[in-house]
Amino acid sequence: MPLSHEQLVEILFGLGAVLFTAIVVGIMLKFFRIVRKEKREEISQVSEAPTPTPSAPEVSLPKTTVAEVEVNLKEALKKTEENLFGRIRALFKTEASGQHLDEIEEILYTSDLGPLTVQRLMGALQEKLSKAERADYETIRETLKTEIKNIFAGSEKVFSAEGILEKICFAPSGPTVLMIVGVNGAGKTTSIGKISAQLAKQGKKVLVAAGDTFRAAAGGQLKVWTDRAHVEIFSPEGVTDPSAVAYDALAKAKAQSYDILIVDTAGRLHTQANLMEEIKKIKRVMAKVIPEAPHETLIVLDANSGQNALMQAREFHKALGLTGAILTKMDGTAKGGVAVGLAQELQIPIKLIGVGERIQDLRAFSAQEFVDSIFQ
C-alpha cells in the first residue's frame, strides 16, 4: 500500500531529527576529546617541569646596639623589678621611719632568690647600716645592688655584654659539643633552634643530634627549627637509644669537620632516678669518641618556675656537673630573681637568657645589664 503524503513527510522529519541529533552529539564528543587532550598535555607539562623546593624562611638577626639591648632588657624584666626592688622602693614612700629590715627580708625571701642568697644580702645590709648615718632608700638600693654584682662576679667570667659565641667554651680542636638538658616544657627545643640559627649566622658549621627518642613529635619539632636555621639534623630512623644517637652524631661531626654538635635530650624530672642515670650514660658514651665531650653541659630552666628551677639545677648539677644555665621566658615573669640564686647557691654561670619569641631574643647573659635592669 503506497504511503500517503503526510506519512512520508513524518518519516522524513523523523530521519532528519535523528541525523541532526547524531551530528550534534558527534560535534560535542569531538569537542570534549579536544578539551581532555589539552588538559592531559597541560598536566604532563606541569608534572615534567621541576618543582621549586620551598626554602626555609630566611633567618634575620638584626644587629642591636648596646643601648637598644639595655632598653629591651629593662622592659622584659619589668615584672621582676617590680616584684623585687619595686616592693622595697615602696617601703620608703611612706612617712614611717626606721630601717624596714624585717620587711626587706620578707620581700627578699618571696622573690625567688633562695635562702642562702637572702642571708648573704641581709648580712651585707646589716653591716652597711650599722656604719651608715641614715638607712635611707639610696643606701639600701646601692648596698643590695653592689652585693648582687659581687654574687654574679663569683660565677661570671666576663661581666659585660657579649654574643653567644663568647659564652661557649670551644674545644681546642675538633667539634665542640653542647649537651642540652632540662625538664619538659622548659624550652629546650626552642633554645636549640635559636642557638643553631645564631651560630650558623656567624659562620659555624652546626650539627644537631635529635637525642629525644621518647617523644614521638620531638624529632619533628627539632627538624622545623633546624630547617629554619639552615643547619643539619642527625635523626636516624628506628634508633631508640639516645646514647647511640649521640655517639653516632659525634662520630659524624668529628669525621665531617663540624664546628659544633648540639645534642638534644629527652626532658626528665630531676626526681626520676632511672632517667637521670640514662643521661649520665649519654655523657659517658660521647667521651669514648672525644674524651673531653661534652664541652658544655647546659640546663634549660623556665624562669617562671622560680625556686623549683633552682631545685632542678641543683639535682642536674649533682648528676652531670653543669657548666652553665639557659634561663628562658624571662620576659613577663616576676621570678627572674632565681638568676641570683643560681649564681650564689650553685655558682652556675648563666650563659643565655630568653626574653622573647624572636630568634635574637635568646641572648648572651650580662650580669651588669641584669643588675641595672632590676635596680632602676
C-alpha positions as CSV (number, residue, x, y, z in Angstrom):
1,M,0.0,0.0,0.0
2,P,1.6,3.3,-1.0
3,L,2.5,5.8,1.7
4,S,0.4,8.9,1.9
5,H,2.0,12.3,1.6
6,E,1.5,13.0,5.3
7,Q,3.2,9.7,6.3
8,L,6.2,10.3,4.0
9,V,6.7,13.8,5.5
10,E,6.5,12.4,9.0
11,I,9.1,9.7,8.2
12,L,11.5,12.2,6.6
13,F,11.1,14.6,9.5
14,G,12.0,11.8,11.9
15,L,15.1,10.8,10.0
16,G,16.2,14.4,9.8
17,A,15.8,14.8,13.6
18,V,17.8,11.6,14.2
19,L,20.5,12.8,11.8
20,F,20.7,16.3,13.4
21,T,20.9,14.7,16.8
22,A,23.7,12.4,15.7
23,I,25.6,15.4,14.2
24,V,25.3,17.5,17.4
25,V,26.4,14.5,19.6
26,G,29.3,13.9,17.3
27,I,30.4,17.6,17.5
28,M,30.1,17.6,21.3
29,L,32.1,14.3,21.6
30,K,34.9,15.7,19.4
31,F,34.9,19.0,21.5
32,F,35.2,17.1,24.8
33,R,38.0,14.9,23.3
34,I,40.0,18.0,22.3
35,V,39.4,19.6,25.8
36,R,40.6,16.4,27.5
37,K,43.6,16.1,25.3
38,E,44.6,19.7,26.1
39,K,44.1,19.1,29.8
40,R,46.3,16.0,29.7
41,E,49.0,17.9,27.9
42,E,48.9,20.7,30.4
43,I,49.1,18.2,33.3
44,S,52.0,16.5,31.6
45,Q,53.9,19.7,31.2
46,V,53.3,20.7,34.9
47,S,54.5,17.3,36.1
48,E,57.6,17.3,33.9
49,A,58.6,20.8,35.0
50,P,60.9,20.9,38.0
51,T,59.0,21.6,41.2
52,P,60.5,24.5,43.1
53,T,61.6,23.5,46.6
54,P,60.2,25.8,49.2
55,S,63.1,27.3,51.1
56,A,63.0,27.8,54.9
57,P,62.3,31.3,55.9
58,E,65.4,33.4,56.0
59,V,66.7,33.9,59.5
60,S,67.0,37.5,60.3
61,L,69.3,38.5,63.1
62,P,69.4,42.3,63.0
63,K,72.4,44.0,64.7
64,T,71.4,45.5,68.0
65,T,73.2,48.3,69.8
66,V,74.1,48.1,73.5
67,A,71.7,50.9,74.2
68,E,68.8,49.0,72.5
69,V,69.7,45.8,74.4
70,E,69.5,47.7,77.7
71,V,66.2,49.3,76.9
72,N,64.7,46.0,75.8
73,L,66.0,44.1,78.7
74,K,64.7,46.6,81.2
75,E,61.2,46.3,79.6
76,A,61.5,42.5,79.6
77,L,62.5,42.4,83.3
78,K,59.9,44.9,84.4
79,K,57.8,42.4,86.4
80,T,60.9,41.1,88.2
81,E,62.0,44.6,89.0
82,E,58.5,45.4,90.4
83,N,58.5,42.2,92.4
84,L,61.9,42.6,93.9
85,F,63.1,46.2,94.2
86,G,59.8,47.8,93.4
87,R,58.4,46.5,96.7
88,I,61.4,47.7,98.6
89,R,61.1,51.1,97.0
90,A,57.5,51.3,98.1
91,L,58.5,50.9,101.7
92,F,60.3,54.2,101.6
93,K,57.4,56.1,100.1
94,T,55.6,56.2,103.5
95,E,56.4,58.6,106.2
96,A,57.2,55.8,108.6
97,S,60.8,56.0,110.0
98,G,63.1,53.0,110.5
99,Q,65.3,50.7,108.5
100,H,62.5,48.4,107.4
101,L,64.9,45.4,107.7
102,D,62.1,42.9,108.6
103,E,60.0,44.0,105.7
104,I,63.0,43.9,103.3
105,E,63.9,40.4,104.5
106,E,60.4,39.2,103.8
107,I,60.4,40.7,100.3
108,L,63.7,39.1,99.5
109,Y,62.5,35.7,100.7
110,T,59.4,35.9,98.5
111,S,61.4,37.0,95.4
112,D,62.8,33.5,94.4
113,L,66.3,34.4,95.4
114,G,66.9,31.4,97.5
115,P,67.6,31.2,101.3
116,L,71.4,31.4,101.1
117,T,71.2,34.4,98.8
118,V,68.8,36.2,101.2
119,Q,71.1,35.5,104.2
120,R,74.1,37.0,102.3
121,L,72.1,40.1,101.2
122,M,70.7,40.7,104.7
123,G,74.2,40.3,106.2
124,A,75.6,42.9,103.8
125,L,72.7,45.3,104.6
126,Q,73.1,45.0,108.4
127,E,76.8,45.6,108.1
128,K,76.3,48.6,105.9
129,L,73.5,50.1,108.0
130,S,75.5,49.6,111.3
131,K,78.0,52.1,109.9
132,A,75.7,54.4,108.0
133,E,74.3,57.6,109.5
134,R,71.0,57.1,107.7
135,A,69.1,54.0,106.5
136,D,67.6,55.8,103.5
137,Y,66.4,54.4,100.2
138,E,69.6,55.1,98.3
139,T,71.7,53.3,100.9
140,I,69.5,50.2,100.8
141,R,69.5,50.3,97.0
142,E,73.2,50.7,96.5
143,T,74.1,48.1,99.1
144,L,71.8,45.4,97.5
145,K,72.9,46.3,94.0
146,T,76.6,46.1,94.9
147,E,76.2,42.8,96.7
148,I,74.3,41.2,93.9
149,K,77.0,42.3,91.5
150,N,79.5,40.6,93.8
151,I,77.4,37.4,93.7
152,F,77.5,37.3,89.9
153,A,81.2,38.1,89.9
154,G,81.8,34.7,91.5
155,S,80.2,32.8,88.6
156,E,80.6,35.0,85.6
157,K,83.9,35.2,83.8
158,V,83.0,38.3,82.0
159,F,80.6,41.0,83.3
160,S,79.9,42.9,80.1
161,A,77.5,42.2,77.2
162,E,78.7,39.5,74.8
163,G,77.5,37.4,72.0
164,I,76.6,33.7,72.1
165,L,80.0,32.7,70.6
166,E,81.8,34.3,73.6
167,K,79.7,32.4,76.0
168,I,80.7,29.0,74.7
169,C,83.9,27.2,75.8
170,F,85.1,25.9,72.5
171,A,87.3,22.8,72.1
172,P,90.9,23.5,71.1
173,S,90.4,21.2,68.1
174,G,87.6,19.2,66.5
175,P,83.9,19.7,67.1
176,T,82.7,21.5,70.3
177,V,79.8,19.5,71.9
178,L,76.9,21.2,73.7
179,M,74.7,18.8,75.6
180,I,71.3,20.4,76.4
181,V,69.3,19.0,79.4
182,G,66.3,20.0,81.4
183,V,62.7,19.1,82.2
184,N,59.8,19.0,79.7
185,G,58.3,22.4,78.9
186,A,61.3,24.5,79.8
187,G,62.1,25.4,76.2
188,K,64.9,23.0,75.2
189,T,63.9,22.6,71.6
190,T,63.3,26.3,71.0
191,S,66.6,27.2,72.7
192,I,68.5,24.7,70.5
193,G,66.9,26.1,67.4
194,K,67.7,29.7,68.3
195,I,71.3,28.8,69.3
196,S,71.8,26.9,66.0
197,A,70.4,29.8,63.9
198,Q,72.7,32.4,65.6
199,L,75.8,30.2,65.4
200,A,75.1,29.4,61.7
201,K,74.6,33.1,61.0
202,Q,78.1,33.6,62.4
203,G,79.6,31.1,60.0
204,K,79.8,28.0,62.2
205,K,79.0,24.5,60.7
206,V,76.4,23.1,63.1
207,L,75.0,19.6,63.5
208,V,72.0,18.9,65.8
209,A,71.5,15.4,67.2
210,A,67.9,14.5,67.9
211,G,68.6,12.7,71.2
212,D,65.0,12.9,72.5
213,T,63.9,9.5,71.2
214,F,61.0,9.2,73.7
215,R,58.6,11.8,72.4
216,A,57.2,11.0,69.0
217,A,56.9,14.6,68.0
218,A,60.3,15.7,69.3
219,G,62.3,15.0,66.2
220,G,59.7,16.7,64.0
221,Q,59.7,19.9,66.2
222,L,63.5,19.9,66.1
223,K,63.5,19.5,62.3
224,V,61.3,22.6,61.9
225,W,63.9,24.6,63.8
226,T,67.0,23.2,62.0
227,D,65.4,23.8,58.6
228,R,64.7,27.4,59.6
229,A,68.3,27.8,60.9
230,H,69.8,26.1,57.8
231,V,71.7,23.5,59.8
232,E,71.7,19.8,59.6
233,I,69.9,17.4,61.9
234,F,71.1,13.9,62.8
235,S,68.0,11.8,63.4
236,P,68.4,8.2,62.3
237,E,65.2,6.2,61.7
238,G,64.5,3.3,64.0
239,V,67.1,4.2,66.6
240,T,65.5,4.4,70.0
241,D,68.6,4.5,72.2
242,P,69.6,8.2,72.8
243,S,73.2,7.1,73.7
244,A,73.5,5.5,70.2
245,V,72.2,8.7,68.6
246,A,74.7,10.9,70.5
247,Y,77.6,8.5,69.8
248,D,76.9,8.3,66.0
249,A,76.3,12.0,65.8
250,L,79.6,12.9,67.4
251,A,81.4,10.4,65.2
252,K,79.9,12.1,62.1
253,A,80.6,15.6,63.5
254,K,84.3,14.6,64.0
255,A,84.6,12.9,60.6
256,Q,83.0,15.7,58.6
257,S,84.7,18.6,60.4
258,Y,81.6,20.2,62.0
259,D,82.4,23.1,64.3
260,I,79.6,22.5,66.8
261,L,77.4,19.5,67.7
262,I,74.3,20.3,69.8
263,V,72.8,17.2,71.5
264,D,69.2,17.4,72.4
265,T,68.0,15.1,75.3
266,A,64.6,13.9,76.5
267,G,63.0,16.0,79.2
268,R,63.0,14.4,82.6
269,L,62.2,15.4,86.1
270,H,65.2,15.7,88.4
271,T,63.4,13.2,90.7
272,Q,63.4,10.4,88.0
273,A,66.5,8.4,89.1
274,N,66.4,5.9,86.1
275,L,66.2,8.7,83.6
276,M,69.0,10.6,85.3
277,E,71.1,7.5,85.0
278,E,70.4,7.3,81.3
279,I,71.5,10.9,80.7
280,K,74.7,10.1,82.6
281,K,75.2,7.2,80.1
282,I,74.8,9.6,77.2
283,K,77.6,11.7,78.6
284,R,79.9,8.7,79.1
285,V,79.3,7.3,75.6
286,M,80.3,10.6,74.0
287,A,83.5,10.7,75.9
288,K,84.5,7.5,74.1
289,V,84.6,9.5,70.8
290,I,86.2,12.6,72.3
291,P,87.4,12.3,75.9
292,E,86.5,15.9,76.7
293,A,83.0,15.8,75.3
294,P,80.6,17.3,76.1
295,H,82.5,20.5,76.4
296,E,79.4,22.3,77.7
297,T,76.5,20.7,79.6
298,L,73.8,23.3,79.7
299,I,70.5,23.1,81.6
300,V,67.5,25.0,80.2
301,L,65.3,26.4,83.0
302,D,62.0,28.1,82.8
303,A,62.3,31.3,84.9
304,N,58.6,31.1,85.8
305,S,59.4,28.0,87.9
306,G,61.2,30.2,90.5
307,Q,62.6,28.1,93.3
308,N,61.6,24.9,91.5
309,A,64.1,25.9,88.8
310,L,66.8,26.2,91.4
311,M,66.0,22.7,92.7
312,Q,66.1,21.3,89.2
313,A,69.5,22.8,88.6
314,R,70.8,21.5,91.9
315,E,69.9,17.9,91.1
316,F,71.1,18.0,87.5
317,H,74.3,19.6,88.6
318,K,74.9,16.8,91.1
319,A,74.4,14.2,88.3
320,L,76.2,15.8,85.4
321,G,78.3,18.7,86.5
322,L,76.6,21.5,84.7
323,T,78.8,24.2,83.0
324,G,76.0,26.7,82.6
325,A,72.3,27.5,82.5
326,I,69.9,29.0,79.9
327,L,67.1,30.9,81.6
328,T,64.1,31.1,79.3
329,K,60.8,33.1,79.5
330,M,62.4,35.9,81.5
331,D,60.1,38.4,79.8
332,G,56.9,38.8,81.7
333,T,57.9,36.8,84.7
334,A,58.1,38.2,88.2
335,K,60.5,35.4,89.3
336,G,63.7,36.4,87.5
337,G,65.4,36.7,90.8
338,V,66.2,33.0,90.5
339,A,69.1,34.1,88.4
340,V,70.8,35.5,91.5
341,G,70.1,32.2,93.4
342,L,71.7,30.2,90.7
343,A,74.9,32.3,90.9
344,Q,75.0,32.3,94.7
345,E,73.9,28.8,95.7
346,L,75.3,26.7,92.8
347,Q,77.9,29.0,91.2
348,I,76.5,28.0,87.9
349,P,77.1,30.7,85.3
350,I,74.1,31.9,83.3
351,K,75.1,31.7,79.7
352,L,72.0,32.8,77.9
353,I,68.5,34.3,78.7
354,G,65.3,34.2,76.7
355,V,63.4,37.5,76.7
356,G,61.0,37.0,73.7
357,E,59.9,34.8,70.9
358,R,62.3,36.0,68.2
359,I,65.5,34.1,67.4
360,Q,67.6,37.1,68.5
361,D,65.7,37.2,71.8
362,L,67.8,34.4,73.1
363,R,70.8,36.4,74.0
364,A,74.0,36.3,76.0
365,F,73.5,37.0,79.7
366,S,75.2,40.1,81.0
367,A,75.3,40.4,84.8
368,Q,75.8,44.1,84.5
369,E,72.7,44.6,82.3
370,F,70.7,42.3,84.5
371,V,71.5,44.1,87.8
372,D,71.0,47.5,86.2
373,S,67.6,46.4,84.9
374,I,66.2,45.2,88.2
375,F,67.6,48.2,90.2
376,Q,66.2,51.0,88.1
